[in-house]
Every structure is written in C-alpha cells, then in structure tokens.
Amino acid sequence: MRLPLTLTLPFLIIPLALQAQWSHSYPRIEGFDHQIYLEGYELPILNAGPMDPAPSPDGRQIAFAAKGWLWLLDVQSGVARRITDSGAMDSRPEWSPDGKSLVYVRDHRSHFTIVMRKLDSGEETVLVDTEVINLDPTFSPDGRHVYYASAESGPFELWRVSLETLEREQLSESAQVQRRTTKRRPQVLDPESLLLYLHKQNYHDAIVLLNTRTGGRTTLVEDWITTQSDISLSPDGRHLAYTWPNDDDGYDLRLLALEDPSTSVLLARGHPLAPQFSHDGDWVYFAEPGDGERMALRRIRSTGGALEDIAIPEWDWGGPTGTLTVRSEIDGVPGPVRLSAVDANGHPLIPESGIVRYEGQNRRVFFYSSGEIELTVPAGAVTVSAVHGFETPEASTKTSVRGNRDNAVTLKLERVWDASANGWFAGDNHFHLNYGGPYDLDPPDILPELRGEAMDAGYVLLANLQNRFLEVELIDWRYAEGPIIEFGQEVRAHVLGHVNLLGIDDPFWPWNWGPLYQVYGEADRLNSQALQFARERGGVSGYVHPVGVRDPFAEENLGSVPGMFVADAVLGEVDIIELACLWTDEIGTGALWHAVLNLGIPLAASGGSDVMNDLYRTFAIGATRVYVRSEGALTAASYLDALKAGRSFTTNGPLLEFQADRQGPGGVIESPGESVDWNLEVHSALPFDRVQIFVNGAVVEEFDGNPNSGTKQYEGSVRAPKGGWITARVLGEQSGWPALEGHLFAESSPVWFFATGSTDPTAAKRSAENLLRVLDATELGIKAGYGTAPIPNILGQFARAREKLQAMAQN
C-alpha cells in the first residue's frame, strides 16, 4: 500500500529572488516558485520497462505501467497483457480491495485525470477530470472512495471522490501542516483519520504520520532533499518500506516499525523505485533501471534475503504490432538525430532501451538514434520526426505500419549550415549527469545525445544535493574520441551565487556554504576563492544562471542578481557569464553582461542548459549552448582558450557568423575610421523576427528577420565610438523543434574597438552607476542572509568593488 506524499520545492538551485524563464509544463501549483522540480522529481515517468508495480490482492497478477500504458502480468505464465490503449499516458495503478478494478493516473500532457477501470468488462470511468495536476489515486479500505492528491484548490492537497456519486471532497489544507506543501500518494491507515505521507519543504524532507482530526503530526524519518524517496505501508499497518538516499550516490530500500521508528533495516541498495508491499506482506516489489536505462521488476522478502528479478518473457499488446525501422540521413549521409514518434492516437512510441525524455516546452517525448533504430509499434498510422541539433529543420513523415511485418522509413534531413565544417564548435558548459532522477547514468550514456544534438563538447558539472556531494570520483573522467566530455564543478553558495569551474582535475572544497546550509552556514568565504581555484589550474570559471528577469536594473529587480556577481566581475575575478540558460532570461542576462563589458572588462559569454540528464522530464543537452572558434584542431584546451577569449556566439537556436571590419567575435578593430562596416549571416532552422546591432549596450541598427528557415545575410555600418565593443543579436518568438524554448535568441561575443577592454566614457559611467545600484541591493541581501554572523571578507570584497565603481561613475 502506498501512502500519501507531501512535497514542496525540493531545493533551490538558483538564488531565491530569481524567476525561472521556463518553469512548468502543467498548470501551476500554488506556492511553487520552481515547479519544474516538482514535475521533474514527482510526476510519473515513461519507460519501455515495467514501472509502478502493484501486486493484486490474490497475488496472481502484477499491474504496472510500461510504454505509457497499463499492463497486467500473469505471475504464473509470465505473460504481460496490455489493458489500456489511449493516446494519453497511464501510470501508477492501484487495486481495489476486491481485486476487480484498477484506479490510475492518466497524463494528457496538459493535465492529469484519475481513471477507474473494471477489469472484467474493460469499462473506464473518469473519476476526476479537473484541468490541474491530479495524482496517485488509491481505494479506501471499504472500496467506497478513491483518495488522491490534487491542485484543484490551488495548492496540492489530499482529496477523495465518492465512487457512488463522484462528489469530490478536500481532506487537507496546507495550513494544517505547513505553508507551500503538496501531498502525494494518499492512502489511509485504519481508522481513516490517520494518513502517512512524505513531506518535502525548504530542503527538509520527512515521513510524517498525520491525524487529520486533531492536526497532530509525528515525524518518523527525516533528511535533506530525498528526491526519489517513496513509501509503502505493510497490510497490517505495522511496518513501512521506504526508499531513501544513501552516501554512495544511490538509494536504499529500508524497513522500519511504525511503533518504534528510531531505527530501520536495510533491505536493498542500488536505485530502487516505487516500492510496494504484496498484499500478504511477505514481499516488497519495486522497479529499478537496468541496462539501457530500461526499468525492470524486482522483489525482496520483507524479512530480507536475496533479490529476485521478475522476468516478463512475453508481451501481449492486445492487437497486431509491427517492427518499424527508422533511418535518418543528414545531407544524404546516415547520421544521429533527436527523434520522436507517435501512433494514430498521438501516443508516444519509444524504443525498448535507451534514455527516454519528455520536454515540456513542446510537450514531446524524445529519444536518440545513431542513424537507425527499431521500434515495436501498434499496427496503423505512425508519425516520426527528427532533427540534428540546431542545424536542420524538423523532418517528419507519416507511414502505415502493417502488423506482424517489418516496416521501414527514412527521414532525410538537410542542414541550413554545417557549423563544424566552418570552424565553429558547439559546447554545453553546464549540465548534470545524475541529479536525483529515476535513471542511473554512466558518462558514456550521454554520447548518443551529444551526437544527435551536433555537440562537440560537453562539460558535466558535479554538484551537491544539499548535504550530498555527487559523483566526486568522476572529476578526472575524460572522453575525446568524438565529442569532448569533461567534468567540471558547480560550486553553490546559494545567496552568493552559483559558479562553474571548467578545466579542473580535482574539486574545490567546500562545495557550498552560507545561508540555507546547515554546515558552513555562517562561513565568511568568497566565491572568488572558487573562481581563482580554477584559474590557478589553467581552467575557466564564471557565474551560471545569473539573471531570471527581463530588466535587472529595474528598482524591484536589483536584488535578483547573484549576490557576489557584480563585486567579483568588477574586480576581474570572473572569466565567463552564462548568457543563455534554460532557467534564466537571455535579455536580462545580456543587459548585465553589456554593463560589465562597458567597464572595459572582457567578460566572455558562455552557454549552458542546466539539464539534469537522469530525469525523464527534462530537456536536451545543448538546448542552450555556445559555439566557439578554436585555433587549430578542437581539443579540450583549445575549446577553453576560445571560450575565454570570446571567440564565440551563444544561442538557443539561430547560428551566427558576425564580423566587424573583417574581425570576428573576440577580435579587435585596431584602427577604425569614422565608421565601421559589419556583416552578418544568420543560419536558422526556424523563422526569426529581428536582428539587432549593439554598440556599447545600445541598439544602433535593427532589421527584420527571416520568415523562412535557411540563411539570411545582413550588412551595414556603425559610427565608431571612442572605445568599447559591437555585437549582433537575433530574436524571435517562434517555437518548435529543433528549439526547446518558447522564443529564439542568439548573440555574438563582442568585437572590440581599438583594444580589448577599451571603453567609451559615457557608456562606462552609465554602467558603473547601474552596477552600483545592484551592488548595494545584493550586499543588503547577503547581510540579511547572514544575520548577525560576521562577514568581513565578503564585505571587504564589496568595498573594493564599490570603490572602483564609484571612481568610474564620477569620471
């Protein structure tokens, strides 16, 4: 029996004031600033293998979710029979007490409904059809109600629906527990006033027993950020099986007694998911990712012992299926792609192994192919689509699959531009391999994705999950036989801002400090210590996801900038700034970046997706990226040299070739005349709206975009300033593959006038004044965060930066 789960924002990955640019796919739940984490960690997943096992009351069958439908496994014969076939995705089944019905979640990719199915007739009844997130239904012990979790009233609360009248009743209010809470997996103990649930809020997670009549709570287990934790109550109500993170970057399946929860017994260690007691209490079933990240069913006796695998030798689809071979060609040559496929009902079709993901911007399930892949699909119409990074428009075709036959289709993609053939190499400088998701990845697992996204370099950042430091042993792991893979580090002093360290062979310690941390919470330590750590080792370092608002210099937004960014940048401690990131605003980040450039500080623009690769609900590596022009052959060293030197452009779709006076990004126009000629080629798989030319942060020329995919050329001239820089920017509101954001953005790194770091006095004065305002606001925020703790080092950094800015503002 699964129990109610309550959660809130699991943790903050960016400063508290930051507003994410892309934050949710489903209707927003009240109280969540970053709903993307709720969707990533708590909603059902799609996998080719069995997930969410639910043993029947008589022990003869196991209901589970796989491939987006529900199946019943006959334990004796080993045959799994598909029992749902809708275009939506079904998951998390639970049995009625009499074993005659199942209740489950149906994911419409816009909201979740609660559905009941009678197994003898196949009749379906939609119990809850509100257009919000509804999750985790379970029958009451008497079979008269279904309990579930819902955001119908705004926040996520526990509800129940009468099977006789379909009347809904809210059972909990956030004020009963804590503000900003959600509740999942509602199941009841006897009497029904007792609920056991997993509560997550403000980093701190706990398994709690709640009396809904008195409001009294008993905490059974607690820890920090337990992303894949889940719980199941034994049939006699005496024991709790639960999954909980361990210190080895994995999870434990543990057992405790409710009567005395002071200790627990370890049943299994690895990556157990969705534990479920058998109805006799003898076994605990669970799912676990195996080879190719395909889920497998396993079980272990509640008394301990050896793990048992539950094989499924035969899958009965309930109708004819065919094998569909999908081939992809890029400019006539077989090549790797990002791929999606749906049946006639719009239901996603996926391969039998490999990582499967859902991107919420376009609400599409996707996976990767090296150039040929086989899918088992229901007979009938199938639509397949593919892209190759940002270089090709989407290619799509519809075919009719014949049952019990081999079928094939070829997608022919054509590049709008071959970046690497023209000396430009794509890199993602900020994403995470394993970060609390349902998969358990090894570094080579991301190679198909890098190749399908036309990526040449990927920097995987090690990061902490509050008090756990993940995958430290991978810091010196390397791959260079195709796309470059190297590991860096994200150092996360929350209120001071997050920084990434690239080109290092050992991690910086500590990984975190300052307010919101239990250890080192009052440490008077500078971000610049971590930044210098990378520099001293020949690496590159800077700030990630810095600005989530459109105008960081608006009075109400001054505190949204990472706490130490302005001080560190003004003092020359920062090499790169993450101009493009899925969770921030490129326009707002660009305004901050331009202000620093105006001070004569050659801060290089970077790009990083901040994708968490072990999640199902996430985006692709390189969704936001940087392209660099290396000198000579591409190596890790030449890539970082080009990045730091600003020989680059940053983008979430459009590809740029920009020159001013025949100098590319990072170059210098040493002797400009009164005017400087520039030229730009924009290669884009999607239409875009406009092109802007910036000189010292001001738009000096603007042009219409391109209503078609392909290449468009622009040229013009600008009046040469006394000093400073020039860049080109592309903007668009169109969305769709290959882009994974709802708008288009690209900007070149600057070409400098006279010398790298030259300035125009008027622009420098204006920027210094604006940055002083941000500096004051962020200093106040840090002081408030530290409270009475002495921080002379941090305040000294602010004082040095303020002195420099005041001198420039007064000049």
Secondary structure, DSSP 8 states (H G I E B T S, - for coil): -B--EEE-----SS-TT---SS--SS---TT-S-HHHHHHHHS----SS-EEEEE-TTSSEEEEEETTEEEEEETTT-EEEE----SSEEEEEEE-TTSSEEEEEEE-SS-EEEEEEETTT--EEEEE--SS-EEEEEE-TTSSEEEEEE-TTSS-EEEEEETTT--EEE---HHHH-SS-EEES--B-SSTTEEEEEEEETTEEEEEEEETTT--EEEEEEEE--TT-EEEE-TTSSEEEEEEE-TTSSEEEEEEETTEEEEEEEEEEE--EEEEE-TTSSEEEEEEE-GGG-EEEEEEETT----EEE---EEE-SS-EEEEEEEEEETTEE--EEEEEEETT--B---SSS--EEETTTTEEEEEESSEEEEEEESEEEEEEEE-TTTS--EEEEEEE-TTSEEEEEEEE--S--TGGGT-EEEEEEEES-SSSS----GGGGHHHHHHTT-SEEEEEE-EETTEETTGGGTT-EE-SSSEEEEEEEEEEGGGEEEEEES-SS--S-S--STT-SSSTT----HHHHHHHHHHTT-EEEE-S---SS-TTSGGGGGGS-TTHHHHHHTT---EEEEE-TTS-HHHHHHHHHHHHHTT---EEEE---EETT-SB---TTSSEEEE--SSS--HHHHHHHHHHT-EEEESS-EEEEEETTB-TT-EESS--SEEEEEEEEEESS-EEEEEEEETTEEEEEEEEESSSEEEEEEEEEE--SSEEEEEEEEE----TT--SSSEEEEE--EEESSTT---HHHHHHHHHHHHHHHHHHHHHHHHHHTTS--HHHHHHHHHHHHHHHHHHH-
